[in-house]
């Protein structure tokens, strides 16, 4: 009996010893793995930290770059100048007015749609050109802005000086035979003053840090073309009363041209003074 009990105790002891040894072996392996991991982290810690820090800095810069927005002041200034320019009698309005008086509202509206398409052609071409300049160098882009500002000042002075000359800035557009829509496109596309104006006016409101210069140019250009076309639609629909008012109120027309010229001079001078 005592011999059997001794065998049972020995068996239990051996099993317990085996369990203890197994647990000890597992702890040794776990400790070894932790040590290897620690050494690995110590070896690659600086590189890993530098990589993480560089990536974090890159992401932060990207958020800072894309996070900048066009200011509300810029938008208000652009809309104010664009609306004033859109309602100022110029070659486009006079062309639509002459077509409307000669062929009726339908012909005037088709002419307006034609100048709308032609204006978009100028906006797209000018946007691509400006994007190419900006991709070349920041100095070249700044030169375009300064040249545009000087051109705006020149246009403003010219508009003020010619405010009392009824034939100035009309360009002699008169109604003629042919498809008014196609003629509207051709008239606008072949007008070099339109291209020069878009290249001098819109870049003053573009912020290269706010994203794609091309998309900004297209957005501002689209708003400008839509405002101009809206004014042309009003002229086409109300050609008779507008024609009589333009002919009767010479003083109002002169004052409006002078006000628009003053705005253009002020915008150009502001850009030059700000970037100087």
C-alpha positions, 0 to 999 in steps of 0.5 A: 500500500505504501509502495503504491502511494509512493508511486502515485506521489512520484507520478504526480510530482513528475507531472507537476514538474513537467507542467512547471518546465513547460511554463518556464520554457514558454516564458523564456520564449516570450522573453526572448521574443520581446528582447528581439523586438526591443532590439529591432525597434532600438536598431530601426527606431531612429530611421522609423521615427525619421520616416514617420516624422517626415511623412507626418510633416508631408501630410501636414504640408499637404493639408496646409497647402490644400486648406487655404481658401480664396478669401471672401474679400477677394470674391467680393472684389471680383464680383463687384468689378465683374458686375460693373464691367458686365453692365457697362456698355461696350463692344459686346453689348453694342453688338447684341443691341444692334442685332436685336434692333435689326432682327428682333429678340431671337437674333439678339439672344442667339448673338448673346449665346454666340458671344457666350461660347466665344468667351469660354474659348478665351477663358479656356485658352487663357487658363491653360496659358496661365497654368503653363506660366505658373508651372514655369516659375513664380517669377514669370507668373508675377510678371504676368500679374504686373503686366495685367495690372498695368494693362488694367490701369491703361484701360481705365485711363482710356475709358475715362478719357473716351467716356464722352466719345460715343463712337469709342469702344463700340468698334463699329459692330453693326447688324449683318446677314448670316447666322447670329449664333455663329457670328457671335462666336466668331466676333468674340473669338477674333476679338484680341481685346477679350483675350487681353482682358481675361489675361489681365483681369482674372489673374489678379484674383488667383491664389496659387496656394489655394489649388490649381490655377487652371481651375481657379481661372476657369471658375472666375472666368465662368462667372465673368462670362455668365455675368456678361451673357446675362447682361447681353440677354437683358439687352436682347430682351429689352433692346428698344427701351435700352436703345432709347435710354442710351441715346437719351441719357448721354450724361449717365452713360459718360458717368458709368464709363468713368466709374468703371474706368476708375474701378479698373485703375484702382484694381490695377494700382492696388495689385501693383502697390500690394506686390511692390 
